[in-house]
Amino acid sequence: MKKTPTWPDGQCRCHWANPKNKNYIKYHDNEWGVGVHDDAALFEMLMLETFQAGLSWECILNKRDAFRRAFDNFDLMTVCKYDDKKCAELMQDAGIIRNARKIAATINNARVFATIVKEHGTFDKYLWGWTNGATIYEFDKTRSELSDKISADLRRRGMKFVGTTTIYAYLQSVGIINSHEPECFLYAKQ
């Protein structure tokens, strides 16, 4: 495991948090590993993780405001209605990742997300149901049996760009998995 640096504020943080990027520090300190139960926030994070596939999370985080603007603040029903004209508009937006396959996947995944909401009442119930509402405490992994199962289920339902590594990162970002390293000031044992 990489050594966790001590920061100018005296705190130790996970090795991946870039001390030169205030947005990244804010994300690490206030969001990553914190349980999310709001469907709008769960949708936003899933869509951002979709775009992150093959890229760094820092890159996506730096473009988060542009993604929110471009994707109508990740309003689920609005994204579900996107058409070819909107896709072409998104491909011209230099503020986001202009990848036609990921844009199409985002729209497709929004529609599958909406179907899951209809089936379970909320996406929160679907997602947290995999652990019966419990948080898993583990670090130094990029996939798990849980991410394998959720990834397989989402792909079976028709989602794209939701491989097990992407889903593992998603589960960390919404707090189902808390992966703060033992040296990090946010580390918590079960």
C-alpha positions in Angstrom: 0.0 0.0 0.0 1.2 3.5 -0.8 2.1 5.7 2.2 -0.5 8.2 3.1 1.0 11.7 3.1 0.6 14.2 6.0 -1.0 17.4 4.6 -0.4 21.0 5.5 -3.5 21.0 7.6 -2.0 18.2 9.7 -4.4 15.6 8.5 -3.5 12.3 6.8 -5.6 11.4 3.8 -5.9 8.5 1.3 -2.9 8.3 -1.0 -5.0 9.1 -4.1 -6.2 12.5 -3.0 -4.3 15.2 -4.8 -3.2 17.9 -2.3 -3.0 20.5 -5.0 -6.6 20.1 -6.1 -9.1 21.7 -3.7 -12.1 20.1 -5.4 -10.5 16.7 -5.0 -9.8 17.4 -1.3 -13.3 18.6 -0.7 -14.6 15.4 -2.5 -12.4 13.1 -0.4 -13.2 14.8 2.9 -17.0 15.3 2.4 -18.3 12.9 -0.1 -16.2 9.8 -0.8 -17.4 6.9 1.4 -20.4 8.8 2.8 -23.7 7.0 2.5 -25.9 8.5 -0.3 -29.6 7.7 -0.2 -31.0 10.4 -2.5 -31.9 9.0 -6.0 -30.8 12.2 -7.8 -27.4 12.0 -6.2 -27.1 8.3 -6.9 -28.0 8.9 -10.5 -25.5 11.7 -10.9 -22.7 9.6 -9.4 -23.5 6.6 -11.6 -23.5 8.7 -14.7 -20.2 10.4 -13.7 -18.7 6.9 -13.1 -19.8 5.9 -16.5 -17.8 8.7 -18.0 -14.9 8.0 -15.8 -14.4 4.5 -17.3 -10.8 4.5 -18.6 -10.0 8.0 -17.3 -9.1 9.4 -13.9 -11.7 10.4 -11.4 -9.9 13.7 -10.9 -10.5 14.5 -14.6 -14.2 13.8 -14.2 -14.4 15.7 -10.9 -12.8 18.7 -12.5 -15.5 18.7 -15.2 -18.4 17.9 -12.8 -20.0 21.4 -13.0 -19.8 21.2 -16.8 -21.4 17.8 -16.8 -24.2 19.1 -14.5 -24.8 22.0 -16.9 -24.6 19.8 -20.1 -26.9 17.1 -18.7 -29.6 19.4 -17.2 -28.3 18.9 -13.7 -28.7 15.1 -14.2 -32.5 15.3 -14.0 -33.4 11.7 -14.6 -36.6 12.2 -16.6 -35.0 15.0 -18.7 -32.0 12.8 -19.6 -34.4 9.9 -20.4 -35.9 12.1 -23.2 -32.7 13.0 -24.9 -32.7 12.5 -28.7 -30.2 12.6 -31.5 -30.3 16.4 -31.6 -29.3 16.6 -27.9 -26.5 14.0 -28.5 -25.1 16.1 -31.3 -25.2 19.1 -29.0 -23.4 17.2 -26.2 -20.7 16.1 -28.7 -19.9 19.8 -29.3 -19.6 20.7 -25.6 -15.9 21.1 -24.9 -16.6 21.2 -21.1 -17.4 17.4 -20.9 -15.9 14.2 -22.2 -17.1 14.1 -25.8 -17.3 10.4 -26.3 -20.4 9.4 -28.4 -20.5 5.9 -26.9 -20.5 7.2 -23.3 -23.1 9.9 -24.1 -25.4 7.2 -25.6 -24.7 5.0 -22.6 -25.7 7.8 -20.3 -29.0 8.2 -22.0 -29.6 4.4 -22.1 -28.5 4.0 -18.5 -30.9 6.8 -17.4 -33.8 4.8 -18.9 -32.7 1.6 -17.2 -32.3 3.6 -13.9 -35.9 4.8 -14.3 -37.1 1.2 -14.9 -35.3 0.1 -11.7 -36.9 3.0 -9.8 -40.3 1.9 -11.1 -39.6 -1.7 -10.1 -38.2 -0.9 -6.6 -39.8 2.4 -5.7 -36.4 4.1 -5.5 -32.9 3.3 -6.8 -31.8 3.7 -3.2 -33.8 0.6 -2.2 -32.4 -1.4 -5.1 -28.8 -0.4 -4.5 -28.7 -0.6 -0.7 -30.7 -3.7 -0.8 -27.6 -5.6 -1.9 -26.1 -5.1 1.5 -29.4 -4.8 3.6 -28.5 -1.2 4.2 -25.1 -2.0 5.7 -21.8 -0.2 4.8 -18.8 -2.5 3.9 -15.4 -1.4 5.2 -12.6 -2.5 3.0 -9.7 -0.8 1.2 -7.0 -1.5 -1.4 -9.4 -3.3 -3.8 -10.7 -2.4 -7.3 -13.5 -5.0 -7.4 -15.3 -7.4 -5.2 -18.0 -10.2 -5.2 -20.6 -7.5 -4.5 -19.4 -5.3 -7.4 -19.4 -8.4 -9.7 -23.0 -9.1 -8.8 -24.3 -5.6 -9.1 -22.4 -5.1 -12.4 -23.8 -8.3 -13.8 -27.4 -7.3 -12.8 -27.1 -3.8 -14.3 -25.6 -5.2 -17.5 -28.4 -7.9 -17.7 -30.9 -5.0 -17.4 -29.2 -3.2 -20.3 -26.8 -0.7 -18.8 -23.5 0.0 -20.5 -20.0 1.0 -19.1 -20.9 -0.6 -15.8 -18.2 -3.2 -15.4 -17.2 -4.5 -12.0 -14.4 -2.0 -11.6 -16.7 1.0 -12.4 -19.3 -0.4 -10.1 -16.8 -0.9 -7.3 -15.7 2.8 -7.7 -19.4 3.8 -7.7 -20.1 1.8 -4.5 -17.1 3.6 -2.9 -18.4 7.0 -4.1 -21.9 6.6 -2.6 -20.7 5.0 0.7 -21.8 1.4 0.3 -18.2 0.6 0.5 -16.0 2.8 2.8 -12.4 2.5 1.6 -10.6 5.1 3.5 -7.1 3.8 4.2 -6.1 3.1 7.8 -3.8 6.1 8.0 -6.5 8.4 6.7 -8.3 10.6 9.3 -11.6 9.4 7.9 -10.8 5.7 8.3 -13.5 3.9 10.1 -13.7 0.3 11.3 -16.9 -1.7 11.1 
